[in-house]
């Protein structure tokens, strides 16, 4: 074999090896959790939980969704129950992913909750019909996924979109029933 062909083959082999190593690194990095998992200690309603973070109890509002208020019977209790089911399937362990703004005007952390098997609980609530899309810019990282999940749940008539549907949005309900 002539030296020129040998150099080309060595160069191609090295390029392929680098490509494979970079692809393996990307895949391997994507399968690792982004943060340590923490324990959810309480579910307040369908879009708010409490966790213990750095030895402190923190309320966490799930970004991108709005679940029925507890007073919106029966959907408020059903949404809370469904969130508990999703958390129990992950043994109440989640990782928090923050977006641009880390806290809301009430001092709650704003987060996407991820299970150890890399499912986003916020998105699952919308997919299953127990919450609706609720976007508050600048925290809009997954808005397209939430919009598609809501359209799918509505088209399938799941949960709040079914026959005994939710009569008013959580936002409308809060306007009529302000907190003291």
Phi and psi in degrees as GROMACS dihedral restraints (atoms count N, CA, C in turn):
[ dihedral_restraints ]
;  ai    aj    ak    al  type     phi  dphi    fc
    3     4     5     6     1   -80.7    20    10
    4     5     6     7     1   153.4    20    10
    6     7     8     9     1   -59.7    20    10
    7     8     9    10     1   -35.3    20    10
    9    10    11    12     1   -65.4    20    10
   10    11    12    13     1   -44.6    20    10
   12    13    14    15     1   -65.2    20    10
   13    14    15    16     1   -40.6    20    10
   15    16    17    18     1   -61.2    20    10
   16    17    18    19     1   -43.0    20    10
   18    19    20    21     1   -63.0    20    10
   19    20    21    22     1   -40.4    20    10
   21    22    23    24     1   -64.8    20    10
   22    23    24    25     1   -44.5    20    10
   24    25    26    27     1   -63.5    20    10
   25    26    27    28     1   -41.2    20    10
   27    28    29    30     1   -64.6    20    10
   28    29    30    31     1   -41.4    20    10
   30    31    32    33     1   -63.5    20    10
   31    32    33    34     1   -44.2    20    10
   33    34    35    36     1   -63.9    20    10
   34    35    36    37     1   -43.5    20    10
   36    37    38    39     1   -62.0    20    10
   37    38    39    40     1   -44.2    20    10
   39    40    41    42     1   -63.2    20    10
   40    41    42    43     1   -41.1    20    10
   42    43    44    45     1   -64.2    20    10
   43    44    45    46     1   -42.9    20    10
   45    46    47    48     1   -64.1    20    10
   46    47    48    49     1   -41.8    20    10
   48    49    50    51     1   -62.0    20    10
   49    50    51    52     1   -44.5    20    10
   51    52    53    54     1   -62.4    20    10
   52    53    54    55     1   -41.1    20    10
   54    55    56    57     1   -62.6    20    10
   55    56    57    58     1   -45.9    20    10
   57    58    59    60     1   -62.4    20    10
   58    59    60    61     1   -42.4    20    10
   60    61    62    63     1   -63.5    20    10
   61    62    63    64     1   -42.6    20    10
   63    64    65    66     1   -67.9    20    10
   64    65    66    67     1   -38.8    20    10
   66    67    68    69     1   -65.3    20    10
   67    68    69    70     1   -41.5    20    10
   69    70    71    72     1   -62.4    20    10
   70    71    72    73     1   -43.3    20    10
   72    73    74    75     1   -61.9    20    10
   73    74    75    76     1   -41.3    20    10
   75    76    77    78     1   -65.4    20    10
   76    77    78    79     1   -47.5    20    10
   78    79    80    81     1   -63.1    20    10
   79    80    81    82     1   -45.6    20    10
   81    82    83    84     1   -62.8    20    10
   82    83    84    85     1   -40.8    20    10
   84    85    86    87     1   -66.6    20    10
   85    86    87    88     1   -38.0    20    10
   87    88    89    90     1   -67.7    20    10
   88    89    90    91     1   -24.7    20    10
   90    91    92    93     1   -87.9    20    10
   91    92    93    94     1    -9.6    20    10
   93    94    95    96     1   -86.0    20    10
   94    95    96    97     1   144.8    20    10
   96    97    98    99     1   -63.6    20    10
   97    98    99   100     1   147.7    20    10
   99   100   101   102     1   -74.2    20    10
  100   101   102   103     1   -30.6    20    10
  102   103   104   105     1  -142.7    20    10
  103   104   105   106     1   177.0    20    10
  105   106   107   108     1   -70.7    20    10
  106   107   108   109     1   151.8    20    10
  108   109   110   111     1   -85.9    20    10
  109   110   111   112     1   142.3    20    10
  111   112   113   114     1  -124.0    20    10
  112   113   114   115     1   165.5    20    10
  114   115   116   117     1   -98.8    20    10
  115   116   117   118     1   132.8    20    10
  117   118   119   120     1   -80.6    20    10
  118   119   120   121     1   127.4    20    10
  120   121   122   123     1  -104.5    20    10
  121   122   123   124     1   -16.1    20    10
  123   124   125   126     1  -159.4    20    10
  124   125   126   127     1   144.0    20    10
  126   127   128   129     1  -109.2    20    10
  127   128   129   130     1   119.0    20    10
  129   130   131   132     1   -86.0    20    10
  130   131   132   133     1   -41.9    20    10
  132   133   134   135     1  -161.1    20    10
  133   134   135   136     1  -161.3    20    10
  135   136   137   138     1   -76.7    20    10
  136   137   138   139     1    -5.3    20    10
  138   139   140   141     1  -139.9    20    10
  139   140   141   142     1    15.0    20    10
  141   142   143   144     1  -140.9    20    10
  142   143   144   145     1   131.1    20    10
  144   145   146   147     1  -132.1    20    10
  145   146   147   148     1   170.7    20    10
  147   148   149   150     1  -119.4    20    10
  148   149   150   151     1   141.8    20    10
  150   151   152   153     1  -129.0    20    10
  151   152   153   154     1   164.6    20    10
  153   154   155   156     1  -103.4    20    10
  154   155   156   157     1   119.6    20    10
  156   157   158   159     1  -132.9    20    10
  157   158   159   160     1   122.1    20    10
  159   160   161   162     1    53.5    20    10
  160   161   162   163     1    47.3    20    10
  162   163   164   165     1    60.4    20    10
  163   164   165   166     1    21.7    20    10
  165   166   167   168     1  -130.9    20    10
  166   167   168   169     1   139.2    20    10
  168   169   170   171     1   -80.8    20    10
  169   170   171   172     1   128.5    20    10
  171   172   173   174     1  -128.4    20    10
  172   173   174   175     1   136.7    20    10
  174   175   176   177     1   -82.3    20    10
  175   176   177   178     1   138.4    20    10
  177   178   179   180     1  -125.7    20    10
  178   179   180   181     1   124.2    20    10
  180   181   182   183     1   -96.8    20    10
  181   182   183   184     1   125.6    20    10
  183   184   185   186     1   -71.2    20    10
  184   185   186   187     1   124.6    20    10
  186   187   188   189     1   -72.0    20    10
  187   188   189   190     1   143.4    20    10
  189   190   191   192     1    88.2    20    10
  190   191   192   193     1    -5.2    20    10
  192   193   194   195     1  -132.6    20    10
  193   194   195   196     1   159.2    20    10
  195   196   197   198     1  -137.8    20    10
  196   197   198   199     1   115.2    20    10
  198   199   200   201     1   -96.7    20    10
  199   200   201   202     1   156.0    20    10
  201   202   203   204     1   -56.5    20    10
  202   203   204   205     1   143.9    20    10
  204   205   206   207     1   -70.3    20    10
  205   206   207   208     1   154.7    20    10
  207   208   209   210     1   -57.0    20    10
  208   209   210   211     1   -31.7    20    10
  210   211   212   213     1   -74.4    20    10
  211   212   213   214     1   -10.3    20    10
  213   214   215   216     1   -86.6    20    10
  214   215   216   217     1    80.2    20    10
  216   217   218   219     1   -77.8    20    10
  217   218   219   220     1   141.4    20    10
  219   220   221   222     1   -91.7    20    10
  220   221   222   223     1    -0.6    20    10
  222   223   224   225     1   -67.9    20    10
  223   224   225   226     1   -30.9    20    10
  225   226   227   228     1   -62.1    20    10
  226   227   228   229     1   -47.1    20    10
  228   229   230   231     1   -68.7    20    10
  229   230   231   232     1   -37.0    20    10
  231   232   233   234     1   -64.8    20    10
  232   233   234   235     1   -40.4    20    10
  234   235   236   237     1   -65.2    20    10
  235   236   237   238     1   -43.2    20    10
  237   238   239   240     1   -61.3    20    10
  238   239   240   241     1   -44.5    20    10
  240   241   242   243     1   -62.7    20    10
  241   242   243   244     1   -39.1    20    10
  243   244   245   246     1   -67.6    20    10
  244   245   246   247     1   -40.0    20    10
  246   247   248   249     1   -61.3    20    10
  247   248   249   250     1   -41.0    20    10
  249   250   251   252     1   -61.0    20    10
  250   251   252   253     1   -40.9    20    10
  252   253   254   255     1   -61.2    20    10
  253   254   255   256     1   -46.0    20    10
  255   256   257   258     1   -61.7    20    10
  256   257   258   259     1   -40.4    20    10
  258   259   260   261     1   -69.9    20    10
  259   260   261   262     1   -37.6    20    10
  261   262   263   264     1   -66.7    20    10
  262   263   264   265     1   -30.3    20    10
  264   265   266   267     1   -68.3    20    10
  265   266   267   268     1   -20.6    20    10
  267   268   269   270     1  -105.0    20    10
  268   269   270   271     1    16.6    20    10
  270   271   272   273     1    57.4    20    10
  271   272   273   274     1    31.8    20    10
  273   274   275   276     1    64.0    20    10
  274   275   276   277     1    18.8    20    10
  276   277   278   279     1  -102.7    20    10
  277   278   279   280     1   131.2    20    10
  279   280   281   282     1  -142.2    20    10
  280   281   282   283     1   160.8    20    10
  282   283   284   285     1  -111.6    20    10
  283   284   285   286     1   150.7    20    10
  285   286   287   288     1  -102.5    20    10
  286   287   288   289     1   133.6    20    10
  288   289   290   291     1  -119.5    20    10
  289   290   291   292     1   120.7    20    10
  291   292   293   294     1   -92.5    20    10
  292   293   294   295     1   159.0    20    10
  294   295   296   297     1  -109.6    20    10
  295   296   297   298     1  -140.7    20    10
  297   298   299   300     1   -72.7    20    10
  298   299   300   301     1   -57.4    20    10
  300   301   302   303     1   -90.5    20    10
  301   302   303   304     1   130.4    20    10
  303   304   305   306     1   -90.2    20    10
  304   305   306   307     1   -22.8    20    10
  306   307   308   309     1  -135.1    20    10
  307   308   309   310     1   151.9    20    10
  309   310   311   312     1   -95.0    20    10
  310   311   312   313     1  -177.4    20    10
  312   313   314   315     1   -67.5    20    10
  313   314   315   316     1   -15.9    20    10
  315   316   317   318     1   -93.0    20    10
  316   317   318   319     1     2.1    20    10
  318   319   320   321     1    85.5    20    10
  319   320   321   322     1     2.1    20    10
  321   322   323   324     1   -76.9    20    10
  322   323   324   325     1   146.0    20    10
  324   325   326   327     1   -67.2    20    10
  325   326   327   328     1   145.3    20    10
  327   328   329   330     1  -111.3    20    10
  328   329   330   331     1   123.9    20    10
  330   331   332   333     1  -154.2    20    10
  331   332   333   334     1   155.4    20    10
  333   334   335   336     1   -93.5    20    10
  334   335   336   337     1   133.7    20    10
  336   337   338   339     1  -100.8    20    10
  337   338   339   340     1   128.5    20    10
  339   340   341   342     1  -117.1    20    10
  340   341   342   343     1   136.1    20    10
  342   343   344   345     1   -83.6    20    10
  343   344   345   346     1   164.4    20    10
  345   346   347   348     1   -59.4    20    10
  346   347   348   349     1   -25.8    20    10
  348   349   350   351     1   -90.4    20    10
  349   350   351   352     1    18.9    20    10
  351   352   353   354     1    66.0    20    10
  352   353   354   355     1    36.4    20    10
  354   355   356   357     1  -102.8    20    10
  355   356   357   358     1   136.2    20    10
  357   358   359   360     1   -86.9    20    10
  358   359   360   361     1   119.1    20    10
  360   361   362   363     1   -65.1    20    10
  361   362   363   364     1   -39.9    20    10
  363   364   365   366     1   -53.6    20    10
  364   365   366   367     1   -50.3    20    10
  366   367   368   369     1   -65.0    20    10
  367   368   369   370     1   -40.0    20    10
  369   370   371   372     1   -61.3    20    10
  370   371   372   373     1   -38.3    20    10
  372   373   374   375     1   -60.3    20    10
  373   374   375   376     1   -39.9    20    10
  375   376   377   378     1   -73.1    20    10
  376   377   378   379     1   -44.3    20    10
  378   379   380   381     1   -57.9    20    10
  379   380   381   382     1   -36.5    20    10
  381   382   383   384     1   -87.0    20    10
  382   383   384   385     1    -3.8    20    10
  384   385   386   387     1    83.6    20    10
  385   386   387   388     1    25.4    20    10
  387   388   389   390     1  -109.7    20    10
  388   389   390   391     1     1.7    20    10
  390   391   392   393     1  -155.1    20    10
  391   392   393   394     1   162.7    20    10
  393   394   395   396     1  -122.9    20    10
  394   395   396   397     1   163.6    20    10
  396   397   398   399     1   -58.9    20    10
  397   398   399   400     1   133.5    20    10
  399   400   401   402     1  -146.7    20    10
  400   401   402   403     1   101.0    20    10
  402   403   404   405     1  -101.9    20    10
  403   404   405   406     1   127.2    20    10
  405   406   407   408     1  -125.7    20    10
  406   407   408   409     1    97.3    20    10
  408   409   410   411     1   -57.3    20    10
  409   410   411   412     1   145.6    20    10
  411   412   413   414     1   -92.1    20    10
  412   413   414   415     1     7.1    20    10
  414   415   416   417     1   -83.7    20    10
  415   416   417   418     1    81.3    20    10
  417   418   419   420     1  -129.6    20    10
  418   419   420   421     1    21.4    20    10
  420   421   422   423     1   -52.7    20    10
  421   422   423   424     1   -41.3    20    10
  423   424   425   426     1  -113.0    20    10
  424   425   426   427     1    23.8    20    10
  426   427   428   429     1   -58.3    20    10
  427   428   429   430     1   -37.3    20    10
  429   430   431   432     1   -65.9    20    10
  430   431   432   433     1   -40.4    20    10
  432   433   434   435     1   -65.0    20    10
  433   434   435   436     1   -41.8    20    10
  435   436   437   438     1   -64.3    20    10
  436   437   438   439     1   -41.6    20    10
  438   439   440   441     1   -62.3    20    10
  439   440   441   442     1   -45.1    20    10
  441   442   443   444     1   -64.3    20    10
  442   443   444   445     1   -42.4    20    10
  444   445   446   447     1   -61.9    20    10
  445   446   447   448     1   -41.1    20    10
  447   448   449   450     1   -66.5    20    10
  448   449   450   451     1   -43.5    20    10
  450   451   452   453     1   -59.9    20    10
  451   452   453   454     1   -42.6    20    10
  453   454   455   456     1   -65.0    20    10
  454   455   456   457     1   -45.8    20    10
  456   457   458   459     1   -63.0    20    10
  457   458   459   460     1   -41.5    20    10
  459   460   461   462     1   -64.1    20    10
  460   461   462   463     1   -45.2    20    10
  462   463   464   465     1   -63.6    20    10
  463   464   465   466     1   -32.1    20    10
  465   466   467   468     1   -87.0    20    10
  466   467   468   469     1    -8.8    20    10
  468   469   470   471     1    68.3    20    10
  469   470   471   472     1    37.5    20    10
  471   472   473   474     1   -85.8    20    10
  472   473   474   475     1   143.6    20    10
  474   475   476   477     1    51.7    20    10
  475   476   477   478     1  -122.2    20    10
  477   478   479   480     1   -63.2    20    10
  478   479   480   481     1   -12.1    20    10
  480   481   482   483     1   -98.4    20    10
  481   482   483   484     1     2.7    20    10
  483   484   485   486     1   -84.2    20    10
  484   485   486   487     1  -164.3    20    10
  486   487   488   489     1   -58.5    20    10
  487   488   489   490     1   -45.4    20    10
  489   490   491   492     1   -95.9    20    10
  490   491   492   493     1    56.6    20    10
  492   493   494   495     1   -62.1    20    10
  493   494   495   496     1   163.6    20    10
  495   496   497   498     1   -67.0    20    10
  496   497   498   499     1   130.0    20    10
  498   499   500   501     1   -80.7    20    10
  499   500   501   502     1   -32.9    20    10
  501   502   503   504     1  -140.1    20    10
  502   503   504   505     1   151.0    20    10
  504   505   506   507     1   -67.2    20    10
  505   506   507   508     1   158.4    20    10
  507   508   509   510     1   -56.7    20    10
  508   509   510   511     1   -36.4    20    10
  510   511   512   513     1   -63.5    20    10
  511   512   513   514     1   -44.1    20    10
  513   514   515   516     1   -63.3    20    10
  514   515   516   517     1   -41.0    20    10
  516   517   518   519     1   -62.2    20    10
  517   518   519   520     1   -43.7    20    10
  519   520   521   522     1   -63.8    20    10
  520   521   522   523     1   -34.1    20    10
  522   523   524   525     1   -64.4    20    10
  523   524   525   526     1   -39.7    20    10
  525   526   527   528     1   -79.6    20    10
  526   527   528   529     1   -22.7    20    10
  528   529   530   531     1  -129.1    20    10
  529   530   531   532     1    68.5    20    10
  531   532   533   534     1   -66.0    20    10
  532   533   534   535     1   148.2    20    10
  534   535   536   537     1   -74.5    20    10
  535   536   537   538     1   147.7    20    10
